[in-house]
Amino acid sequence: MTQANLTFHERVDAALHDETLQTAISRATTRFVGNRANALAALTDEAALRDQARAVRAKALARLDELLIRLSDNVTAQGGHVHWAEDGAAVSRYIADLAQDRGVRLIAKSKSMASEEIHLNQALEALGMEIAETDLGEYIIQLAGETPSHIVGPAIHKTRQQVSSLFEQHLGMSPTDDVPTMTRTAREALRRQFLQADMGISGVNFGVADSGAIVLVENEGNGRLTTTLPRIHVAVMGIERVVESLDDLKILLQVLARSATGQKLSVYTSLLSGPARPQEPDGPEEFHLILLDNGRSTILGGPYAESLLCIRCGACLNICPVYQAIGGHAYGGVYSGPIGAVLTPLLQPELPDQHHLPYASSLCGACQEVCPVRIPIPDLLLRLRADAVAAGKAAPGEHLAMRGWQIMMSNPAFYRAGSKLAALGSGLLAKDGRIEQLPPPLDTWTNRRDFPPVARKTFTARWEERQQEQAREE
């Protein structure tokens, strides 16, 4: 059975029992978290910079219509073409028509979460087009037939041994787990794709309204090759990714790389403005910017508008104990981790079990603490949980449990009786100060961890005893 055919709880269970996945995710997220902490510690005033970044993003969303029109006008003035796409189907139709009209045979593609969100590769391949992912992580998961496991590192769930097996199978590489050898093998295969591609498709980290430039942030250089070697460059941009000026961009670039990978600045930060000019030695003959809505305008006017502040750094994934335990594919959608648990129900409501995602959180608040633009992710998750209950998505047993909890917590006599029964019952089950196995359905907790027994005396009882002792001493 494939991941797509599994329920959310089945995917989670499979991830929790995948020791190879656990090892790979732990290595990657531990490294990302440490690098981020070191990079931000070097700043003079990290808090002030994050406040500025949030203000920049909030300002852009408040003036989104104005900035998008300005961006469109400036792109057009520089010889580019702008297409407004309501959804993924509109993006696919536009690119397919363009490719067929220009005789495109091969498309080279750099990393783009927006294109993953609308399943662009599958749509174009269904029309007979060949798509070659050029980001190394995206290339690996394309060979594996998978979707990204992480916003920044699509293949962080793969070990070098797994990557080696893929390259042996698809690229004819001799057996080895030597990273330089594997990288060289991938580079040789991708070089042919760059040279033969007629069209390059990229994402957009930010669009700068004042200049009409799009910004690409990457570490491998494949993005620059994708946007300059093919004769046609198509950039797919979520409409929320616009900023007003280069001054605003400067602030966001300072927090993006530090939050994502712990770098002061990514290796390649490219600002692209339209097709190549006559005097320029390289660049595309045509530039097309697709502004993708896909539900974003609806989100903007509702209670989840702050989710559109996200700059896709992945910091909340790296710090999240749930993501660290289950990886990205268990979430079922393109976006994973805490921000994915918010965005997927909003941007991919067609997924059958997306209403479970807001519950994939301990609400510890670590995601909000590391977010460079201070998105209140726990608040949004709680709101989505309430929406799921209002929509009738809660299990019948959950309604009964919550009703019972409400009755007990609102009646002091019931609360005291329940506390005594819980202390008695857990005391019978405890061994050496811990409970190793609870009865169903509570055994889902103790299948993975021990449970502490309920204290024999409540805090209230202990407080009363202490007050009485102090009174006697006086």
Residue pairs with C-beta under 8 A, 6 or more apart in sequence:
3 11
3 329
3 332
6 14
7 353
8 330
8 331
8 332
8 353
8 356
8 357
8 360
9 356
11 326
11 329
11 330
11 331
11 332
12 326
12 330
12 360
14 330
15 21
15 325
15 326
15 327
15 329
15 330
16 325
16 326
16 448
20 159
20 162
21 157
21 327
22 325
23 159
24 156
24 157
24 158
24 159
25 156
25 157
25 323
25 324
25 327
26 324
28 150
28 153
28 156
28 318
29 156
29 317
29 318
29 319
29 323
29 324
32 152
32 153
32 260
32 261
32 262
32 314
32 315
32 318
33 318
33 319
34 262
35 261
35 262
35 263
36 258
36 259
36 260
36 261
36 262
36 315
36 318
36 370
37 262
38 262
39 257
39 258
39 262
39 263
39 264
40 46
40 258
40 259
43 49
43 258
49 251
49 254
49 255
50 255
50 372
50 373
50 374
51 374
52 251
53 251
53 252
53 254
53 255
53 311
53 372
53 373
54 309
54 373
54 374
56 243
56 248
56 251
56 252
57 243
57 252
57 309
57 311
57 373
58 309
59 244
59 248
60 67
60 240
60 242
60 243
60 244
60 248
61 240
61 300
61 305
61 308
61 309
63 244
64 239
64 240
64 242
64 300
67 209
67 242
67 243
67 244
68 209
68 239
68 242
68 291
70 209
70 210
71 207
71 208
71 209
71 212
71 242
72 82
72 289
72 291
73 212
74 209
74 210
74 211
74 212
75 81
75 82
75 212
75 273
75 274
75 287
75 289
76 82
76 212
77 212
78 212
78 273
78 274
78 275
79 274
79 275
79 287
80 212
80 273
80 274
80 275
80 287
80 288
80 289
81 286
81 287
81 288
81 289
82 288
82 289
82 290
82 291
83 94
83 288
83 289
83 290
83 291
84 291
84 293
85 91
85 94
85 290
85 291
85 292
85 293
85 294
86 293
86 294
87 118
87 292
87 293
87 294
87 295
88 117
88 118
88 119
88 120
88 123
88 292
88 294
89 123
91 115
91 118
91 120
91 236
91 290
91 292
92 118
92 120
92 123
92 124
94 288
94 290
95 120
95 124
95 201
95 234
95 290
96 123
96 124
96 127
96 129
98 104
98 199
98 232
98 234
98 288
99 107
99 124
99 129
99 198
99 199
102 198
102 199
102 231
102 232
102 286
103 198
104 129
104 198
104 199
104 232
105 129
105 130
105 196
105 198
106 130
106 132
106 193
106 196
106 197
106 198
106 199
107 124
107 129
107 130
107 131
107 132
107 197
107 198
107 199
107 200
107 201
107 230
108 132
108 134
108 193
108 194
108 197
108 199
108 200
108 201
108 225
108 226
108 229
108 230
109 115
109 121
109 131
109 132
109 133
109 134
109 138
109 200
109 201
109 202
109 226
110 134
110 135
110 138
110 200
110 201
110 202
110 203
110 216
110 218
110 222
110 223
110 226
110 227
111 133
111 135
111 137
111 138
111 154
111 203
111 218
111 223
112 120
112 201
112 202
112 203
112 236
113 148
113 151
113 203
113 312
113 334
113 335
114 203
114 204
114 236
114 237
114 238
114 292
115 121
115 201
115 203
115 236
116 147
116 148
116 334
117 294
117 334
117 335
117 347
117 348
118 292
118 294
120 201
120 236
121 131
121 133
121 142
124 131
125 131
131 201
132 139
132 142
132 190
132 193
132 197
133 139
133 141
133 142
134 190
134 193
134 194
134 222
134 223
134 225
134 226
135 154
135 218
135 220
135 222
135 223
136 155
136 183
136 186
136 220
136 222
137 148
137 153
137 154
137 155
137 156
138 148
138 154
138 155
139 186
139 190
140 154
140 155
140 158
140 163
140 166
141 147
141 148
141 149
141 154
141 155
141 158
143 166
143 167
143 169
143 170
144 158
144 166
146 329
147 329
147 334
148 154
148 155
148 328
148 334
149 155
149 156
149 157
149 327
149 328
149 329
149 336
150 156
150 157
150 314
150 317
150 328
150 336
150 337
151 312
151 313
151 314
151 317
151 335
151 336
151 337
151 339
151 340
152 260
152 261
152 312
152 313
152 314
153 314
155 163
157 327
157 328
157 329
160 177
160 179
160 182
161 177
163 182
164 173
164 175
164 176
164 177
164 182
167 173
167 182
167 185
167 186
168 174
168 175
171 185
171 186
171 189
173 181
173 182
173 185
176 182
190 222
194 222
194 225
194 226
194 229
195 229
197 226
197 229
197 230
198 230
198 231
198 232
199 230
199 231
199 232
199 233
199 234
200 225
200 226
200 227
200 228
200 229
200 230
200 232
200 233
200 234
200 284
201 226
201 233
201 234
201 235
201 236
202 216
202 223
202 226
202 227
202 233
202 234
202 235
202 236
203 216
203 235
203 236
203 237
204 214
204 215
204 216
204 235
204 236
204 237
204 238
204 241
204 289
205 215
205 216
205 217
205 241
205 256
205 311
205 312
206 214
206 215
206 241
206 242
206 243
206 249
206 252
207 213
207 214
207 215
207 237
207 241
207 242
207 243
207 289
208 214
208 215
208 242
208 243
208 244
208 245
208 246
208 249
208 271
209 242
209 243
209 244
209 245
210 244
210 245
210 246
211 245
211 246
211 271
211 273
212 273
212 274
213 271
213 272
213 273
214 235
214 237
214 271
214 272
214 273
214 289
215 249
215 253
215 269
215 270
215 271
215 272
216 223
216 224
216 227
216 268
216 269
216 270
216 272
217 253
217 256
217 257
217 266
217 268
217 269
218 224
218 266
218 267
218 268
218 270
219 261
219 263
219 266
219 267
219 268
220 267
220 268
221 267
221 268
223 268
223 270
224 268
224 270
226 233
227 233
227 235
227 270
227 272
227 283
227 284
228 282
228 283
228 284
229 282
230 284
231 284
231 285
231 286
232 284
232 285
232 286
232 287
232 288
233 272
233 275
233 284
233 286
233 287
233 288
234 288
234 290
235 272
235 287
235 288
235 289
235 290
236 290
236 292
237 289
237 290
237 291
237 292
238 292
238 294
238 296
239 291
239 292
239 293
239 296
239 297
240 296
240 300
240 308
243 249
243 252
252 311
253 265
253 269
255 311
255 313
255 372
255 373
256 266
256 311
256 313
256 372
257 263
257 264
257 265
257 266
258 264
258 372
259 311
259 313
259 314
259 315
259 370
259 371
259 372
260 266
260 313
260 314
260 315
272 287
274 287
275 283
275 284
275 285
275 286
275 287
276 282
276 283
276 284
276 285
277 283
294 347
295 346
295 347
295 349
296 308
296 347
299 305
299 307
299 308
299 346
299 347
300 308
303 383
304 342
304 346
304 380
304 383
304 384
306 375
306 376
306 380
307 339
307 342
307 343
307 346
307 375
307 380
309 373
309 375
310 339
310 343
310 373
310 375
311 372
311 373
313 372
314 337
315 370
315 371
315 372
316 337
316 338
316 339
316 366
316 367
316 370
316 371
316 377
317 323
317 328
317 336
317 337
317 338
317 339
317 340
318 324
318 370
319 366
319 367
319 369
319 370
320 337
320 338
320 361
320 366
320 367
321 362
321 364
321 366
322 337
322 338
322 360
322 361
322 362
323 336
323 337
323 338
326 360
327 336
328 336
328 337
328 340
329 336
330 336
330 360
331 337
331 340
331 341
331 344
331 357
331 360
332 344
332 351
332 353
332 354
332 357
333 340
333 343
333 344
333 347
333 348
333 351
333 354
333 357
334 340
334 344
334 348
335 343
335 344
335 347
337 367
338 361
338 367
338 377
338 381
339 367
339 375
339 377
340 357
341 357
341 358
341 360
341 361
341 381
341 384
342 358
342 377
342 380
342 381
342 384
344 351
344 354
344 357
345 354
345 355
345 357
345 358
345 384
348 354
355 384
355 388
355 391
355 393
357 384
358 381
358 382
358 384
358 385
358 388
359 385
361 367
361 378
361 381
363 378
363 381
363 382
365 378
367 377
367 378
368 374
368 375
368 376
368 377
368 378
371 377
388 394
397 441
407 414
408 414
408 415
408 418
409 415
416 458
419 454
419 458
422 454
423 453
423 454
423 455
423 456
423 457
425 454
426 435
426 451
426 453
426 454
427 453
427 454
427 456
429 435
429 437
429 438
429 453
430 453
433 452
433 453
434 450
434 451
434 452
434 453
435 446
435 450
435 451
435 452
435 453
436 446
436 450
437 443
437 446
438 445
438 446
438 451
442 451
445 451
457 465
